[in-house]
């Protein structure tokens, strides 16, 4: 996981806290969070939440506004996230989702969006995080969906059949390059893209390239496979978030 940690360290070092995260404002992401957990703000006060793989920490800090006691877990150095955070309900801990440094049933809610598919063992990461949910609590995670076997005429078929296999093929090369070479390459890509579109800032686009092309692990999964993960642990999927379904699945389970 050393290469993965180094990749994400560089990604969040580049990020500017005035930027959007994945094109979304903090308010957008907080609104999505309530839908993803199927809760109202008043139901969160005094509860505990683990943001497993908290990235830049912006959402982590913002979720404390709901009255939640929030812990952000991330494998990279968290100095910048701590400097940004002004919420007394929020703290950050450095660690891995494959071996989280918490006791079983420590949290009412666990949120892990776009994280476990970047580990060497996504199923183990899922199982380790599920252990941390209290009885009656909820676990939501978002994970890349497998795009193989897409038939002509299906929604997003052209994107799946061409774009994502191409990105994956490029990633197998770029993830093995020295970080200095990757940075130069992504800077060149960003300069080209910025000529044609200003929808993202320079650093937002750089973060996107790092996130898409730099991580060593980028596994993809079918809904059937993910369902078995839950069944093996004695649970069933309660909710499937389809809003971002062309990229992945958002799954919610109540323990």
C-alpha positions as CSV (number, residue, x, y, z in Angstrom):
1,X,0.0,0.0,0.0
2,X,3.1,2.3,0.1
3,X,2.6,3.4,-3.5
4,X,-1.1,4.0,-2.9
5,X,-0.4,6.1,0.2
6,X,2.2,8.2,-1.7
7,X,-0.3,8.7,-4.6
8,X,-3.1,10.0,-2.3
9,X,-0.6,12.1,-0.3
10,X,0.3,13.9,-3.5
11,X,-3.3,14.3,-4.5
12,X,-4.4,16.0,-1.3
13,X,-1.2,18.1,-1.1
14,X,-2.2,19.6,-4.5
15,X,-5.8,20.2,-3.5
16,X,-6.9,23.7,-2.6
17,X,-9.5,24.1,0.1
18,X,-11.2,26.8,-2.0
19,X,-11.9,24.1,-4.6
20,X,-14.9,21.9,-5.0
21,X,-14.6,18.2,-4.3
22,X,-15.6,16.2,-7.4
23,X,-17.5,19.2,-8.7
24,X,-19.6,19.4,-5.5
25,X,-19.8,22.1,-2.9
26,X,-19.8,21.2,0.8
27,X,-23.6,21.9,1.0
28,X,-24.1,19.6,-2.0
29,X,-22.2,16.8,-0.2
30,X,-24.0,17.2,3.1
31,X,-27.3,17.1,1.3
32,X,-26.2,13.9,-0.4
33,X,-25.0,12.4,2.9
34,X,-28.5,12.8,4.4
35,X,-30.0,11.0,1.4
36,X,-27.4,8.3,1.4
37,X,-28.1,7.4,5.0
38,X,-31.8,8.1,4.7
39,X,-31.8,10.3,7.8
40,X,-32.9,13.7,8.9
41,X,-30.5,16.2,10.5
42,X,-32.2,15.9,13.9
43,X,-31.6,12.1,13.9
44,X,-27.8,12.7,13.9
45,X,-27.3,14.8,17.0
46,X,-25.1,13.1,19.6
47,X,-24.4,10.1,17.3
48,X,-20.9,8.9,16.3
49,X,-19.7,8.7,12.7
50,X,-16.5,7.3,11.1
51,X,-15.6,8.9,7.8
52,X,-13.4,6.0,6.6
53,X,-11.1,7.4,3.9
54,X,-11.9,11.0,4.5
55,X,-9.5,12.5,1.9
56,X,-9.2,16.2,2.1
57,X,-11.4,16.3,5.3
58,X,-13.8,19.0,4.1
59,X,-16.9,16.8,4.3
60,X,-15.7,15.3,7.6
61,X,-15.5,18.7,9.2
62,X,-18.8,19.8,7.7
63,X,-20.7,16.7,9.1
64,X,-19.9,17.9,12.6
65,X,-22.4,20.7,12.0
66,X,-25.2,18.1,12.3
67,X,-24.1,17.6,16.0
68,X,-22.4,14.3,15.1
69,X,-19.2,13.3,16.8
70,X,-17.0,12.6,13.8
71,X,-13.7,10.8,13.3
72,X,-12.0,11.0,9.9
73,X,-9.7,8.1,9.1
74,X,-7.1,8.5,6.4
75,X,-3.8,6.8,5.6
76,X,-2.0,10.0,4.5
77,X,-0.6,12.8,6.6
78,X,-3.5,14.8,8.1
79,X,-1.8,18.1,8.9
80,X,-3.7,20.1,6.3
81,X,-7.1,18.5,7.2
82,X,-6.4,19.4,10.9
83,X,-5.5,23.0,9.9
84,X,-8.7,23.4,7.9
85,X,-10.9,21.8,10.5
86,X,-12.5,24.3,13.0
87,X,-15.2,22.0,14.3
88,X,-14.8,20.8,17.9
89,X,-16.9,17.7,17.1
90,X,-14.4,16.4,14.6
91,X,-11.0,14.8,14.9
92,X,-8.7,13.0,12.5
93,X,-6.8,9.7,12.9
94,X,-4.2,8.3,10.6
95,X,-4.7,4.7,9.7
96,X,-5.8,2.1,7.2
97,X,-9.4,0.8,6.5
98,X,-7.8,-2.7,6.2
99,X,-6.8,-2.5,9.9
100,X,-8.7,0.4,11.5
101,X,-7.5,1.4,14.9
102,X,-10.9,1.2,16.7
103,X,-12.8,-1.3,18.8
104,X,-15.7,-3.2,17.4
105,X,-19.1,-1.5,17.5
106,X,-17.6,2.0,18.1
107,X,-19.8,4.0,15.7
108,X,-23.4,4.6,14.9
109,X,-22.7,5.5,11.3
110,X,-19.8,4.6,9.0
111,X,-19.3,6.4,5.7
112,X,-16.8,5.3,3.1
113,X,-17.1,6.8,-0.3
114,X,-14.8,5.9,-3.1
115,X,-12.2,4.2,-0.8
116,X,-12.2,0.5,-0.5
117,X,-11.7,-0.2,-4.2
118,X,-8.3,1.5,-3.8
119,X,-7.1,-1.2,-1.3
120,X,-5.4,-4.5,-2.0
121,X,-8.3,-6.4,-0.5
122,X,-11.7,-4.5,-0.8
123,X,-13.7,-7.4,0.7
124,X,-11.5,-7.4,3.9
125,X,-11.9,-3.6,4.1
126,X,-15.7,-3.9,3.9
127,X,-15.6,-6.6,6.6
128,X,-13.3,-4.6,8.9
129,X,-15.5,-1.5,8.6
130,X,-18.7,-3.4,9.2
131,X,-17.4,-4.7,12.5
132,X,-17.1,-1.1,13.7
133,X,-20.9,-0.4,13.3
134,X,-23.0,-0.5,16.5
135,X,-26.1,-2.7,16.6
136,X,-28.9,-0.6,15.0
137,X,-26.3,1.5,13.2
138,X,-25.8,2.1,9.4
139,X,-22.9,1.6,7.0
140,X,-22.8,3.3,3.6
141,X,-20.1,2.8,1.1
142,X,-19.6,3.7,-2.6
143,X,-17.5,1.5,-4.8
144,X,-16.6,1.3,-8.5
145,X,-19.0,-0.9,-10.5
146,X,-17.7,-3.5,-13.0
147,X,-18.5,-2.5,-16.6
148,X,-17.7,-5.8,-18.4
149,X,-20.4,-7.5,-20.3
150,X,-22.2,-4.3,-21.2
151,X,-24.3,-4.8,-24.3
152,X,-24.8,-2.4,-27.2
153,X,-27.8,-0.1,-26.6
154,X,-27.6,-0.2,-22.8
155,X,-27.4,3.2,-21.0
156,X,-23.8,4.5,-20.9
157,X,-22.8,1.5,-23.2
158,X,-20.4,3.6,-25.3
159,X,-18.7,5.1,-22.3
160,X,-18.3,1.8,-20.6
161,X,-17.0,-0.1,-23.7
162,X,-14.4,2.5,-24.7
163,X,-13.6,5.2,-22.1
164,X,-13.2,3.1,-19.0
165,X,-11.1,0.2,-20.5
166,X,-8.9,2.9,-22.0
167,X,-8.4,4.7,-18.7
168,X,-7.7,1.4,-16.9
169,X,-5.1,0.5,-19.5
170,X,-3.4,3.9,-19.1
171,X,-3.5,3.5,-15.3
172,X,-1.6,0.2,-15.4
173,X,1.3,2.3,-16.8
174,X,1.0,5.6,-14.9
175,X,0.6,4.1,-11.5
176,X,4.1,2.6,-11.8
177,X,5.8,5.9,-12.9
178,X,7.8,8.0,-10.4
179,X,5.7,10.7,-8.8
180,X,7.7,13.4,-10.4
181,X,7.0,12.0,-13.9
182,X,3.3,11.5,-13.0
183,X,3.1,15.1,-11.9
184,X,4.6,16.3,-15.2
185,X,2.3,14.1,-17.2
186,X,-0.9,15.2,-15.4
187,X,0.2,18.8,-15.7
188,X,0.4,18.3,-19.4
189,X,-3.0,16.6,-19.5
190,X,-4.5,19.4,-17.4
191,X,-3.1,22.1,-19.7
192,X,-4.7,20.5,-22.7
193,X,-8.1,20.0,-21.0
194,X,-8.2,23.5,-19.7
195,X,-8.0,24.9,-23.2
196,X,-11.3,23.2,-24.1
197,X,-13.1,23.5,-20.7
198,X,-13.0,25.8,-17.7
199,X,-15.6,23.8,-15.7
200,X,-12.9,22.8,-13.2
201,X,-10.1,24.8,-11.8
202,X,-6.5,23.8,-12.6
203,X,-6.1,22.1,-9.2
204,X,-9.5,20.4,-9.4
205,X,-8.5,18.8,-12.7
206,X,-5.1,17.8,-11.4
207,X,-6.7,16.1,-8.4
208,X,-9.0,14.3,-10.9
209,X,-6.0,13.0,-12.9
210,X,-4.2,11.9,-9.8
211,X,-7.3,10.1,-8.5
212,X,-8.0,8.4,-11.8
213,X,-4.5,7.5,-13.0
214,X,-2.2,7.2,-10.0
215,X,-3.7,4.7,-7.6
216,X,-2.2,1.1,-7.9
217,X,-5.5,-0.5,-6.9
218,X,-8.8,0.3,-8.7
219,X,-11.0,-2.8,-8.4
220,X,-14.5,-2.9,-9.9
221,X,-17.4,-5.0,-8.7
222,X,-20.8,-6.3,-9.7
223,X,-23.9,-5.8,-7.6
224,X,-24.2,-9.6,-7.3
225,X,-20.7,-9.8,-5.8
226,X,-21.4,-7.0,-3.4
227,X,-24.7,-8.6,-2.3
228,X,-22.8,-11.8,-1.4
229,X,-20.5,-9.7,0.8
230,X,-23.5,-8.6,2.8
231,X,-25.1,-12.1,2.9
232,X,-22.0,-13.7,4.2
233,X,-22.1,-11.4,7.1
234,X,-25.8,-12.0,7.7
235,X,-27.1,-8.7,6.3
236,X,-29.0,-7.5,3.2
237,X,-28.5,-4.3,1.2
238,X,-31.2,-1.8,2.4
239,X,-30.6,0.8,-0.3
240,X,-28.8,1.3,-3.5
241,X,-27.9,4.8,-4.5
242,X,-28.3,5.0,-8.3
243,X,-27.5,8.6,-8.9
244,X,-23.9,7.9,-9.8
245,X,-24.6,4.4,-11.2
246,X,-22.6,4.9,-14.4
247,X,-19.5,4.9,-12.2
248,X,-20.3,2.8,-9.2
249,X,-22.8,1.7,-6.5
250,X,-23.7,3.4,-3.3
251,X,-24.9,0.7,-0.8
252,X,-26.5,1.1,2.6
253,X,-26.9,-1.6,5.2
254,X,-28.6,-1.3,8.7
255,X,-26.9,-3.6,11.3
